[in-house]
């Protein structure tokens, strides 16, 4: 609607028709980008929580809670100073009734050790070793361990006693692995 001078009145149908006719998709894109810019600025200004990216698990507490569900005594080693546990669990092996106790530890100088224990045959331990090559046999803590090595410097130490097999998997110094092996041997009944 226009007045007698030919000027469009604000808010009139005629003005709305004119605005719709002269607006295009570019204006809509500019408006969307402006909204996104506001959102990005708000996200950048908002304080971010400090998150520790390394997960720490109380493996001793998990062992204590899991012991009643296991049909063997769980091995719970003392870890060296500066080391932490990032995983501990008691799980079923496949579809069987057999359970496996697993712990993983991260150490200094990019070292890593895991200990897995199951009331299973030595064949189970051999499967855990995979394609690693048998290297030598050593005694640690009164038990005999078969050592397997891979090309990427990973070592597997296997032993068994009383129907319980243990596999220590590690990328660590020989002294560190030997320390874990001695504790395994002392606790394996």
The 8 nearest C-alpha neighbors of each residue, nearest first, counted from 0:
[[1, 13, 11, 7, 8, 12, 2, 14],
 [2, 0, 7, 6, 5, 8, 3, 4],
 [1, 3, 4, 5, 6, 7, 0, 8],
 [2, 4, 5, 1, 6, 7, 0, 8],
 [3, 5, 2, 6, 1, 7, 8, 0],
 [6, 4, 1, 3, 2, 7, 0, 8],
 [7, 5, 1, 4, 2, 8, 3, 0],
 [8, 6, 1, 0, 14, 9, 5, 2],
 [7, 9, 1, 11, 0, 6, 10, 2],
 [10, 8, 11, 7, 14, 15, 12, 13],
 [11, 9, 14, 8, 12, 15, 13, 7],
 [10, 12, 14, 13, 9, 8, 0, 15],
 [13, 11, 15, 14, 16, 0, 10, 17],
 [12, 14, 16, 11, 0, 15, 17, 7],
 [13, 15, 17, 11, 12, 16, 7, 18],
 [16, 14, 12, 18, 17, 13, 19, 11],
 [17, 15, 13, 19, 14, 18, 20, 12],
 [16, 18, 14, 20, 15, 19, 13, 21],
 [19, 17, 15, 21, 20, 16, 22, 14],
 [20, 18, 16, 22, 17, 21, 15, 23],
 [19, 21, 17, 18, 22, 16, 23, 15],
 [20, 22, 18, 19, 17, 23, 16, 15],
 [23, 21, 19, 20, 18, 26, 24, 25],
 [24, 22, 25, 26, 21, 27, 20, 19],
 [23, 25, 27, 26, 28, 22, 29, 30],
 [26, 24, 28, 27, 23, 29, 22, 30],
 [27, 25, 29, 24, 28, 23, 30, 22],
 [26, 28, 24, 30, 25, 29, 31, 23],
 [29, 27, 31, 25, 30, 26, 32, 24],
 [30, 28, 26, 32, 27, 31, 33, 25],
 [29, 31, 33, 27, 28, 32, 26, 34],
 [32, 30, 28, 34, 33, 29, 35, 27],
 [33, 31, 35, 29, 34, 30, 36, 28],
 [32, 34, 30, 36, 31, 35, 29, 37],
 [35, 33, 31, 37, 32, 36, 30, 38],
 [34, 36, 38, 32, 37, 33, 39, 31],
 [37, 35, 33, 39, 34, 38, 32, 40],
 [36, 38, 34, 40, 35, 39, 41, 33],
 [39, 37, 35, 41, 36, 40, 42, 34],
 [40, 38, 42, 36, 41, 37, 43, 35],
 [39, 41, 43, 37, 42, 38, 44, 36],
 [40, 42, 38, 44, 39, 43, 45, 37],
 [43, 41, 39, 45, 40, 44, 38, 46],
 [44, 42, 40, 41, 45, 39, 46, 38],
 [43, 45, 41, 42, 40, 46, 39, 47],
 [44, 46, 42, 43, 41, 47, 40, 48],
 [47, 45, 44, 48, 43, 42, 49, 41],
 [46, 48, 45, 49, 43, 44, 50, 42],
 [49, 47, 50, 46, 45, 51, 52, 42],
 [48, 50, 47, 51, 52, 46, 53, 45],
 [51, 49, 52, 48, 53, 47, 54, 46],
 [50, 52, 53, 49, 54, 55, 48, 85],
 [51, 53, 50, 54, 49, 55, 85, 48],
 [54, 52, 51, 55, 85, 50, 83, 105],
 [53, 55, 85, 52, 56, 51, 84, 86],
 [56, 54, 85, 84, 83, 53, 57, 86],
 [55, 57, 85, 84, 58, 86, 54, 87],
 [56, 58, 59, 60, 61, 55, 84, 87],
 [57, 59, 61, 87, 60, 56, 62, 84],
 [58, 60, 62, 61, 57, 63, 75, 87],
 [59, 61, 63, 62, 58, 57, 64, 65],
 [60, 62, 58, 64, 59, 63, 65, 57],
 [63, 61, 65, 59, 60, 64, 66, 58],
 [62, 64, 60, 61, 66, 65, 59, 67],
 [65, 63, 61, 62, 66, 60, 67, 68],
 [64, 66, 62, 68, 63, 67, 61, 89],
 [65, 67, 69, 68, 63, 64, 62, 73],
 [68, 66, 69, 65, 64, 70, 63, 71],
 [67, 69, 66, 65, 70, 89, 64, 98],
 [70, 68, 66, 71, 67, 65, 98, 72],
 [69, 71, 68, 72, 118, 67, 98, 66],
 [72, 70, 69, 73, 118, 163, 117, 66],
 [71, 73, 74, 66, 70, 69, 188, 187],
 [74, 72, 71, 75, 66, 62, 100, 69],
 [73, 75, 186, 76, 183, 72, 187, 116],
 [74, 76, 73, 59, 77, 62, 58, 186],
 [77, 75, 182, 78, 74, 179, 183, 186],
 [76, 78, 79, 75, 182, 179, 59, 80],
 [77, 79, 76, 82, 80, 83, 104, 179],
 [80, 78, 82, 81, 77, 106, 175, 83],
 [81, 79, 82, 78, 106, 83, 107, 77],
 [80, 82, 79, 107, 106, 83, 78, 105],
 [81, 83, 106, 80, 105, 79, 78, 107],
 [84, 82, 105, 104, 55, 85, 106, 81],
 [83, 85, 104, 56, 55, 103, 86, 105],
 [84, 86, 55, 56, 54, 103, 104, 83],
 [87, 85, 103, 102, 84, 56, 88, 58],
 [88, 86, 102, 58, 101, 103, 61, 56],
 [89, 87, 101, 100, 90, 102, 86, 61],
 [88, 90, 100, 99, 101, 65, 98, 91],
 [91, 89, 99, 98, 88, 92, 100, 101],
 [90, 92, 98, 97, 93, 99, 96, 95],
 [91, 93, 98, 97, 95, 99, 94, 90],
 [92, 94, 95, 91, 97, 96, 90, 98],
 [95, 93, 92, 96, 91, 97, 98, 90],
 [96, 94, 97, 93, 92, 91, 98, 90],
 [95, 97, 98, 91, 94, 92, 93, 90],
 [98, 96, 95, 92, 91, 118, 99, 119],
 [99, 97, 91, 90, 92, 117, 96, 89],
 [98, 100, 117, 90, 89, 116, 91, 101],
 [101, 99, 89, 116, 115, 88, 117, 90],
 [102, 100, 115, 88, 87, 114, 99, 89],
 [103, 101, 87, 114, 113, 86, 115, 88],
 [102, 104, 113, 86, 84, 85, 112, 87],
 [105, 103, 84, 112, 83, 111, 85, 113],
 [106, 104, 111, 83, 82, 110, 84, 112],
 [107, 105, 82, 110, 111, 109, 81, 104],
 [106, 108, 109, 110, 81, 82, 105, 111],
 [107, 109, 110, 106, 171, 111, 105, 172],
 [110, 108, 107, 106, 111, 105, 171, 170],
 [111, 109, 171, 106, 108, 170, 107, 105],
 [110, 112, 105, 170, 169, 104, 106, 171],
 [113, 111, 169, 104, 168, 103, 170, 105],
 [114, 112, 103, 168, 102, 167, 104, 169],
 [113, 115, 167, 102, 101, 166, 168, 103],
 [116, 114, 101, 166, 100, 165, 167, 102],
 [115, 117, 165, 100, 99, 164, 166, 101],
 [118, 116, 99, 119, 164, 163, 98, 100],
 [117, 119, 163, 162, 164, 97, 71, 120],
 [118, 120, 117, 163, 164, 123, 162, 121],
 [119, 121, 122, 123, 162, 164, 118, 124],
 [120, 122, 124, 123, 125, 164, 119, 159],
 [121, 123, 125, 120, 124, 126, 119, 127],
 [124, 122, 126, 121, 125, 120, 119, 127],
 [123, 125, 121, 127, 122, 126, 166, 128],
 [124, 126, 122, 128, 127, 123, 121, 129],
 [127, 125, 123, 129, 128, 124, 122, 130],
 [128, 126, 124, 125, 129, 123, 166, 155],
 [129, 127, 125, 126, 131, 155, 130, 124],
 [128, 130, 126, 127, 131, 125, 132, 124],
 [131, 129, 132, 128, 149, 126, 148, 147],
 [132, 130, 149, 148, 147, 129, 128, 133],
 [131, 133, 147, 148, 134, 130, 149, 146],
 [134, 132, 147, 146, 135, 148, 131, 145],
 [135, 133, 147, 146, 132, 148, 136, 145],
 [136, 134, 146, 145, 133, 137, 147, 144],
 [135, 137, 145, 144, 146, 143, 138, 134],
 [138, 136, 144, 143, 139, 135, 145, 146],
 [137, 139, 143, 142, 144, 141, 140, 136],
 [140, 138, 181, 141, 142, 180, 143, 137],
 [139, 141, 181, 184, 142, 185, 138, 182],
 [140, 142, 139, 138, 184, 143, 185, 181],
 [143, 141, 184, 138, 139, 140, 144, 158],
 [142, 144, 138, 137, 158, 139, 145, 136],
 [145, 143, 158, 157, 137, 136, 156, 138],
 [144, 146, 136, 157, 156, 135, 158, 137],
 [147, 145, 156, 135, 155, 134, 136, 133],
 [146, 148, 133, 155, 132, 134, 131, 154],
 [149, 147, 154, 131, 132, 153, 155, 134],
 [148, 150, 131, 153, 151, 152, 132, 154],
 [149, 151, 152, 148, 153, 131, 132, 154],
 [150, 152, 149, 153, 148, 170, 154, 131],
 [153, 151, 150, 149, 154, 170, 148, 169],
 [154, 152, 170, 149, 151, 169, 148, 155],
 [153, 155, 148, 169, 147, 168, 152, 170],
 [154, 156, 168, 147, 167, 146, 148, 128],
 [155, 157, 146, 167, 145, 166, 144, 147],
 [158, 156, 166, 145, 144, 165, 155, 167],
 [159, 157, 144, 165, 164, 143, 145, 166],
 [160, 158, 164, 163, 165, 162, 161, 157],
 [159, 161, 163, 162, 164, 188, 187, 158],
 [160, 162, 163, 188, 159, 164, 187, 118],
 [161, 163, 160, 118, 119, 164, 159, 120],
 [164, 162, 118, 159, 160, 161, 117, 119],
 [165, 163, 159, 117, 116, 158, 119, 118],
 [166, 164, 116, 158, 115, 157, 159, 167],
 [167, 165, 157, 115, 156, 114, 124, 168],
 [166, 168, 114, 156, 155, 113, 157, 115],
 [169, 167, 155, 113, 112, 154, 166, 114],
 [170, 168, 112, 154, 111, 171, 153, 113],
 [169, 171, 153, 111, 110, 154, 152, 112],
 [172, 170, 110, 169, 111, 175, 176, 173],
 [171, 173, 175, 174, 176, 170, 110, 177],
 [172, 174, 176, 175, 177, 171, 178, 170],
 [175, 173, 177, 172, 176, 178, 171, 179],
 [176, 174, 178, 172, 177, 173, 171, 179],
 [175, 177, 173, 179, 178, 174, 180, 172],
 [176, 178, 180, 174, 175, 179, 173, 181],
 [179, 177, 175, 181, 176, 180, 174, 182],
 [178, 180, 176, 182, 177, 181, 183, 175],
 [181, 179, 177, 183, 182, 178, 139, 184],
 [182, 180, 140, 139, 184, 178, 183, 179],
 [181, 183, 185, 179, 184, 180, 76, 186],
 [182, 184, 180, 186, 181, 185, 187, 179],
 [185, 183, 181, 140, 187, 182, 142, 186],
 [186, 184, 182, 183, 187, 140, 181, 141],
 [185, 187, 183, 184, 74, 188, 182, 75],
 [188, 186, 184, 185, 183, 160, 74, 72],
 [187, 186, 160, 161, 72, 185, 184, 163]]
